[in-house]
Amino acid sequence: MENYIVLLRHAATTGGKGRAIGRTPLALSEEGQQQAASLVESLPRLLARLSGNRTGRSFAAVYSSPASRALDTLAPQYGQMAQGRFACLPQATILPELDEIDLGEWDGLAFEDIRSRFPQAYAMRGRDMAGFRPPGGENFRDVDARMQAAMTRMATGPLPALAVTHAGCIRTVLCRCTATPLDALFSFSPPHARPYVIELSCLPVRAGSAPVCSSVTGGTLTAIPEGEEGIAGHHVWQVGTSIV
């Protein structure tokens, strides 16, 4: 199987507990550094499993959020420990669309501080998780739109692909993969440094149209049970393809 994208949340960080973290830079914690290093072995095993137990496989494309925590998660894949495990791993392409939600003036603040300073806005956020936009920031509908664009770009490029991104971005993809309302995106809790395999399914569209990513029929596949090879989930994403 080659028609898939592996979405990976960055490894665990330090300094973010109790804070609204979007674009605020965070360093990997000691645990996160260990998680990033362990991917050197687990990602090649996952690739082999997805390709019928063929070894020496590599991702045809690698993408990353511009956030330092995403790049730090990816760095060991290009280090000495990874030599010989991947067959010529491509250099990562930075995709701004893969960045975490921009929380504007709230970014980096403690949630307790936000609640005390902006009680009405904070309550509004709780009532409209998908549509609320903090001052100068994004809402999750914005994130959903740019993740659709990112998925389209990656799906129409070389495959298989690896994309290192963030919890908010992965949540929007999982909502579409499971037909879950965007307001319920926090029902998903993507773990750090554990891959989601997003299998691409083609849908016909009118000739001359651009490829389109749309919601899928839902359901989790059983090709690789969750938990095996460190996998967090295996879902389908429908991608439109042109026909005559």
N, C-alpha and C positions, 0 to 999 in steps of 0.2 A: 504494500500500500504506500503510495507516494503523495496522494492528494490530501495532505493534512498540514495543519499549523499547530505547533506546540506553543501554547500560551503559558508563560511562567511568571508568577509573581516574584518580585525581588526577594532576596534573603532577609532574615530578621534584622531589625535595626535597633539602635539605642537612642533614647532621648525623646521618643514620641508619645509615651504613655500619658493619657489624660489630656492630650493636646489635639487640636484640629490640624491634621497634617495633610497638606496637598502638595504644593510646590516647595515647601520648606525642606532644605537639604538635611539629610540624616546619614550618619555613618552606620555601617554594618556593625552589629554587636559581635561579641565573641562567638555566640551561637550562630549568627548569620554568616560569619566567615567560615565556620565549619560546614554550614549548609552549602555555601557556594563551592567550597572545595569538594564536597561529596558529589556534586553534579558532574564532576569530571568522569566519574565512573558510572553514575546512574543514567545520564543522558545517552551515552553510547549503547548501554543495555536496552534502553527504551527503543532507540532507533533499530537495533537488531531485532527486537521483538516485533516491531511494526512492519519490518521488511521480511518477515518469514524466517527469522533467526539467521539472517545473513550478517556477518560481521564486517568491520571495516567501512561501515556506512557513514555518511556525513549529511548534515543539513545542506541543502542547496542555497539557502539564504538565511541570514541572521539579522534580526532587527532588534532595536532597543529603544526604550524611553531615554530621553536626554538626562534624566535624573541620575545623580551620582550613585545612588543606592542600586539602581538597575545596572549601570555600567560596572560597578564593583562586583555585583553578582556574576556578571558575564566574564570578568577578567580572567579567572582561573582557567577558563576553557581555552585560552590562548597561551597559558603558561607552560612551564617545563613539565608539570604533572600530566598535562593533557597530550603531550607529544606521542604520536602513534595511536591514540585512541580514536581520533577522528581522521577521516581521509580528506585532508585539505579543507578545513573549516573556513568558510568565507569570512572576511572582515564584516563587522556589524555595520549596518546602515541605521543611522539615528532617525527615528520617526517621531516628530513632535506630537503626533496624534496618540502615541502610546503613553504620554505623560499622565500623571495623576491629575485628578480634578483640581482646578485652580480655585482656592477658597478666598481669594481676594484679601480684603482687610482682616478676615478672620484667620488667615493662614498662620499657623504657628502658635496661636493663642490657646491657653488652657480652656477647656470646655466650661469649667466653673466661672472663669472670667467672662466668657461669652454670655453665659446664662445671666450673670448679674448685670452686665453692661447693656445687653440687647435682649431683654426678656421677651418682648413681643415678636421680634424677628426669629428668635430661637424657637418659640412656640410655633410660629408659622412653618419653620423648617420641619418640625415634627409632623405637621399636618399635610405637608406637600414635599415629601422627600425627593421626588423626581424633578419637581419644577422650581423649588426654592433656589434662589441665587443670592449668595452673600454679596455685600457691596464690593464691586470691582472684580467679582469672580464668575464662576460658571455654575450651572446646575447640571444634574445628571442627564438631562435630555441633550445638553451640549456634548457631554462625554459620549453618550450613546451615538450621536450623529458622527462624531469624529472617529469613533471606533468602527462604525460601519464603513467609513472611508478607508480606514487602515486595513480592515479585513479584505476589502475589495482589492486594494493595492497588493497586499501580500498574496491573495488567492490567485491573482493574475500574473504573479511573478514566478520565479523558480521555486519548486516544491521538492521535498518537504521544507518547511520553514520553522525557525525558532524565533519567538518574540518575547522579550523580557519586558514586563510592564508592571501594573499596579492592581491592587484589589478593586478599586472603583471601576477601572476599565474592564477587568475580567467579569465583574458582576453584571455589567451591561450586556456583555456577550452571552453570559449564562442565562440572563432573562430572555433573550431572543431564542436561544437554543432550547429553552424549556417552556416557551410561551408564558412566561411569568410576567405580570405587570411590573413596569419599571419602578413603581412606588414600593414594590416589595423586594427591591434589589438587596436589601440587607438581610434577607433570608439566606443569602449565600455568604459563606465565610471562606474565601480562598486562602489556603495555607501558604506560608512562605516557602519558596523554592521547591514546590511540588507541581508537576506539569499537568495541564489540561490538554488532552489531545482533541483538537477540533477538526473533525473530518469534513471535507468539502463535498457537497452534493450539488450537481449541476441541474439547473432549471432552464428550460428554453425561454428565450424572450425574442422580441421582434428583431429581424435582421437589421444591423446597423446600430442597434442600441448598445449602450455601454453595459458592462457586467454590473449586476445589481446584487447586493447582499440583502436578504430578507429574513423574516422570522422563519423558524423551522417547525417541523411537526412535533418536536419535543421527544423526550425519552432519552435514557442513557443507554448507550450501546454496551454489549457484553464482550467485545473482542478482547479487551484486557480488563479484568475486574478491578474496581477501584481498590487501591492499596498495593497492588502488584506493581513492581518497578517504580514505586514511589508515586504512582499516578494519582491525581486528585479527581479526575473525571474524564469521560470520553463521550463527546457529543457531536452532533451534526450541524453544520451551518450551510444553508442553501445559497448557492452563487449562480446568478443568471448567466447564460451563455447564448451567443447569437445563433440564430438559425435562418435558413433561407425561407 
